Amino acid sequence: MPDTASPLYWKRKLAAYLHDPPEKPYDFGPRHIERAGIHALSFGVDELWKRMGSNSDWTSAAADRFVFPSGQAIGKNLGEDLRPCFIHPLSGKENQPALPTDALKFPGQAEAEEWLGDIRPDWKSEDPHTLFLRAWRHWSGYAAQHPKGREKGAGLLPYLPADTRIADGSIWHHCAIVSALESTRSSDEPGAPLKPAFLLFQIGPVQDFIAQARSTRDLWSGSYLLSWLTMHAIKAVADHCGPDAILFPSLKGQPLYDFLEQQRLGLEQDFAKAARQEDVLVPGIPNRFLAVVPQDFDAEAIVAAAFKTEWHTIAATCRAWLEKEGIGFDAHHDQLWENQIASHWQLTWQLWPWQSADAALTAFQQIPLGRENAIHLAKAVAEAIPDAHKDSRCYRDGKLDPGWAWSAHYQLCQHALDARRSLRDFHGLPTDFTRKPGHRDALSGREEAVLQAEAMEEAVKKSTALKHLFRHIEPLGAANLIKRVWHKAYLARLQEVEGKKHLPNLTRARESFDSVPSVAAGAFASRLYQRAEKEGPLREKWLAFLTAASDARDDFPETIANFQDSSEPIWISRTDNSVFVSDLWSKELTRTKVASSTE
């Protein structure tokens, strides 16, 4: 692998990212080369840009688009009135607005060059790694929001196409893929060969883990924990190869990635806002990702290790928090905890080195999906172009560039991963036959609980935090126990975790989660509030209810807000809608009577 700690590595990626200017669709002639040189000079990588080879650009071009004959070779353009436009990637149609005034109107070339060239100095950096990340993340967004162009179409600059013949991909995406391929060179020498591979990484279990939920809080917590851990695995790849190497899911503008890289990206002030932190708390990361990496990339040492390190950090933090709240572990349950933490997740991955286009299609024909695939017809079309008319960027020594077989490489990688996952490793948990086993986890029904219900009751009575997290006291295994408490034990105290002292708290405006009754009562509560805004008998009853509910909040601190310290809209936003469900009050009244009769 290249030396990813070297400043030269990140400068080389930046130079590759700048190989084409974003405004290239306006002029595919010498002007676009001149503009690329201007941008490279602005970013301080002009000398490296001049010495760059073209093979990463050409491989990306072969992967990006259909293979056309060379217009220069046949002496004419393949179309008239070439212009920037947007072709929908699913329908294949150019923008067709309902009204003429709704048309996509790209800015003129002079304006686009001015706005794209006006690169802000405040998001630049002397550190090449940081500079690359900020160029990749901010350049298109800043140009789209340029003060001079807000009313003149600058907002369309992120949609400039890479190829005006089939405008179904942006120039920004093409430049990112070129940079990602540049990361796969065998050394830092510009002429070193590319050695790309696909990395497909998957994490399980998913459905069972998320479905084992007692409440909507548990449902969110399980989904978000999986997103959080997957993002740390993804970030390990991004730290070594750049975020552009992650093909799916895209990291550009992804709130959780922005949050974890906020220092390098210069987004600290952005994440001081509560609304931005709410975006981060959306569990939007899938349990698998695809990346393009060097062929000698060590997924075990880099990606799996990052995932496991974060998981063990979360587990240790939750364990310490539980002990602080009065829940201890004896030697047996301590060992259960360690065993279950070590064996819970199933990590599988496949590294698939790219082959020649011919070899990839030969292998592709061996799997069901590849036998009648249209890619074989596309290959026949590309090979039928006369040699004199072939676009040299798409061929190597008369053969199609390996990048052309991108989709075949991916399907072969996916097929190999599916085969590996069908042979899952089985890690049996150690069993102590000298003692009677305790209750199983009440939610999964499989592993022995690390905390038995009777051992939790006393601690729950004494701890306010535990009281509202464990309204149903039940035996839980390590994974479900972490799911129950990690938002309190870990997320809410991120600045106290070693190595993350720059991060603010991840908190919600209201720490409770909407319960199932709350979701059911939501529409009713909204209508009632609208009607109660008008003066009359309903208004008086409404205010009396808010006051009475607020007086009862000692029994429901995470459910009911204090009406005395807030306006009606704030009270509504911070109070769970379950207060409008009569069963809530009936159950509390019954509980109170039972408690009084036993005293």
SULMOWO-V673948 format. One record per residue. N is the residue number from 1. SS is DSSP state (A for helix, B for strand, O for the rest). Layout:
# SULMOWO-V673948
n=(N & N)
ss=(SS & SS)
This chain:
# SULMOWO-V673948
n=(1 & 2 & 3 & 4 & 5 & 6 & 7 & 8 & 9 & 10 & 11 & 12 & 13 & 14 & 15 & 16 & 17 & 18 & 19 & 20 & 21 & 22 & 23 & 24 & 25 & 26 & 27 & 28 & 29 & 30 & 31 & 32 & 33 & 34 & 35 & 36 & 37 & 38 & 39 & 40 & 41 & 42 & 43 & 44 & 45 & 46 & 47 & 48 & 49 & 50 & 51 & 52 & 53 & 54 & 55 & 56 & 57 & 58 & 59 & 60 & 61 & 62 & 63 & 64 & 65 & 66 & 67 & 68 & 69 & 70 & 71 & 72 & 73 & 74 & 75 & 76 & 77 & 78 & 79 & 80 & 81 & 82 & 83 & 84 & 85 & 86 & 87 & 88 & 89 & 90 & 91 & 92 & 93 & 94 & 95 & 96 & 97 & 98 & 99 & 100 & 101 & 102 & 103 & 104 & 105 & 106 & 107 & 108 & 109 & 110 & 111 & 112 & 113 & 114 & 115 & 116 & 117 & 118 & 119 & 120 & 121 & 122 & 123 & 124 & 125 & 126 & 127 & 128 & 129 & 130 & 131 & 132 & 133 & 134 & 135 & 136 & 137 & 138 & 139 & 140 & 141 & 142 & 143 & 144 & 145 & 146 & 147 & 148 & 149 & 150 & 151 & 152 & 153 & 154 & 155 & 156 & 157 & 158 & 159 & 160 & 161 & 162 & 163 & 164 & 165 & 166 & 167 & 168 & 169 & 170 & 171 & 172 & 173 & 174 & 175 & 176 & 177 & 178 & 179 & 180 & 181 & 182 & 183 & 184 & 185 & 186 & 187 & 188 & 189 & 190 & 191 & 192 & 193 & 194 & 195 & 196 & 197 & 198 & 199 & 200 & 201 & 202 & 203 & 204 & 205 & 206 & 207 & 208 & 209 & 210 & 211 & 212 & 213 & 214 & 215 & 216 & 217 & 218 & 219 & 220 & 221 & 222 & 223 & 224 & 225 & 226 & 227 & 228 & 229 & 230 & 231 & 232 & 233 & 234 & 235 & 236 & 237 & 238 & 239 & 240 & 241 & 242 & 243 & 244 & 245 & 246 & 247 & 248 & 249 & 250 & 251 & 252 & 253 & 254 & 255 & 256 & 257 & 258 & 259 & 260 & 261 & 262 & 263 & 264 & 265 & 266 & 267 & 268 & 269 & 270 & 271 & 272 & 273 & 274 & 275 & 276 & 277 & 278 & 279 & 280 & 281 & 282 & 283 & 284 & 285 & 286 & 287 & 288 & 289 & 290 & 291 & 292 & 293 & 294 & 295 & 296 & 297 & 298 & 299 & 300 & 301 & 302 & 303 & 304 & 305 & 306 & 307 & 308 & 309 & 310 & 311 & 312 & 313 & 314 & 315 & 316 & 317 & 318 & 319 & 320 & 321 & 322 & 323 & 324 & 325 & 326 & 327 & 328 & 329 & 330 & 331 & 332 & 333 & 334 & 335 & 336 & 337 & 338 & 339 & 340 & 341 & 342 & 343 & 344 & 345 & 346 & 347 & 348 & 349 & 350 & 351 & 352 & 353 & 354 & 355 & 356 & 357 & 358 & 359 & 360 & 361 & 362 & 363 & 364 & 365 & 366 & 367 & 368 & 369 & 370 & 371 & 372 & 373 & 374 & 375 & 376 & 377 & 378 & 379 & 380 & 381 & 382 & 383 & 384 & 385 & 386 & 387 & 388 & 389 & 390 & 391 & 392 & 393 & 394 & 395 & 396 & 397 & 398 & 399 & 400 & 401 & 402 & 403 & 404 & 405 & 406 & 407 & 408 & 409 & 410 & 411 & 412 & 413 & 414 & 415 & 416 & 417 & 418 & 419 & 420 & 421 & 422 & 423 & 424 & 425 & 426 & 427 & 428 & 429 & 430 & 431 & 432 & 433 & 434 & 435 & 436 & 437 & 438 & 439 & 440 & 441 & 442 & 443 & 444 & 445 & 446 & 447 & 448 & 449 & 450 & 451 & 452 & 453 & 454 & 455 & 456 & 457 & 458 & 459 & 460 & 461 & 462 & 463 & 464 & 465 & 466 & 467 & 468 & 469 & 470 & 471 & 472 & 473 & 474 & 475 & 476 & 477 & 478 & 479 & 480 & 481 & 482 & 483 & 484 & 485 & 486 & 487 & 488 & 489 & 490 & 491 & 492 & 493 & 494 & 495 & 496 & 497 & 498 & 499 & 500 & 501 & 502 & 503 & 504 & 505 & 506 & 507 & 508 & 509 & 510 & 511 & 512 & 513 & 514 & 515 & 516 & 517 & 518 & 519 & 520 & 521 & 522 & 523 & 524 & 525 & 526 & 527 & 528 & 529 & 530 & 531 & 532 & 533 & 534 & 535 & 536 & 537 & 538 & 539 & 540 & 541 & 542 & 543 & 544 & 545 & 546 & 547 & 548 & 549 & 550 & 551 & 552 & 553 & 554 & 555 & 556 & 557 & 558 & 559 & 560 & 561 & 562 & 563 & 564 & 565 & 566 & 567 & 568 & 569 & 570 & 571 & 572 & 573 & 574 & 575 & 576 & 577 & 578 & 579 & 580 & 581 & 582 & 583 & 584 & 585 & 586 & 587 & 588 & 589 & 590 & 591 & 592 & 593 & 594 & 595 & 596 & 597 & 598 & 599)
ss=(O & O & O & O & O & O & A & A & A & A & A & A & A & A & A & A & A & O & O & O & O & A & A & A & A & A & O & O & O & A & A & A & A & A & A & A & A & A & A & A & A & A & O & O & O & A & A & A & A & A & O & O & O & O & A & A & A & A & A & A & A & A & A & A & O & O & O & O & O & O & A & A & A & A & O & O & O & O & O & O & O & O & O & O & O & O & B & O & O & O & O & O & O & B & O & O & O & O & O & A & A & A & O & O & O & O & O & O & A & A & A & A & A & A & A & A & A & O & O & O & A & A & A & O & O & O & O & A & A & A & A & A & A & A & A & A & A & A & A & A & A & A & A & A & O & O & O & O & O & O & O & O & O & A & A & A & A & A & A & O & B & O & O & O & O & O & O & O & O & B & A & A & A & A & A & A & A & A & A & A & A & A & O & O & B & O & O & O & O & O & O & O & O & B & O & B & B & B & B & B & B & B & B & B & O & O & A & A & A & A & A & O & O & O & O & A & A & A & A & A & A & A & A & A & A & A & A & A & A & A & A & A & A & A & A & A & A & A & A & A & A & O & A & A & A & B & B & B & O & O & O & O & O & O & A & A & A & A & A & A & O & A & A & A & A & O & O & O & O & A & A & A & O & A & A & A & A & A & A & A & O & O & O & O & O & O & O & B & B & B & B & B & B & B & O & O & O & O & A & A & A & A & A & A & A & A & A & A & A & A & A & A & A & A & A & A & A & A & A & A & A & A & A & A & O & O & O & O & O & O & A & A & A & A & A & A & A & A & A & A & A & A & A & O & O & B & B & B & B & B & B & B & B & O & O & O & A & A & A & A & A & A & A & A & O & O & O & A & A & A & A & O & O & O & A & A & A & A & A & A & A & A & A & A & O & O & A & A & A & O & O & A & A & A & B & B & O & O & B & B & O & A & A & A & A & A & A & A & A & A & A & A & A & A & A & A & A & A & A & A & A & O & O & O & O & O & O & O & O & O & O & O & O & O & O & O & O & O & O & B & O & O & O & O & O & O & O & B & O & O & B & O & A & A & A & A & A & A & A & A & A & A & O & A & A & A & A & A & A & O & O & O & O & O & O & B & O & A & A & A & A & A & A & A & A & A & A & A & A & O & A & A & A & A & A & A & O & O & O & O & O & O & O & O & O & O & O & O & O & O & O & O & O & O & O & A & A & A & A & A & A & A & A & A & A & A & A & A & A & A & A & A & O & O & O & O & A & A & A & A & A & A & A & A & A & A & A & A & A & A & A & O & O & O & O & O & O & O & O & O & O & O & A & A & A & O & O & A & A & A & A & A & A & A & O & O & A & A & A & A & O & A & A & A & A & A & A & A & A & A & A & A & A & A & A & A & A & A & O)
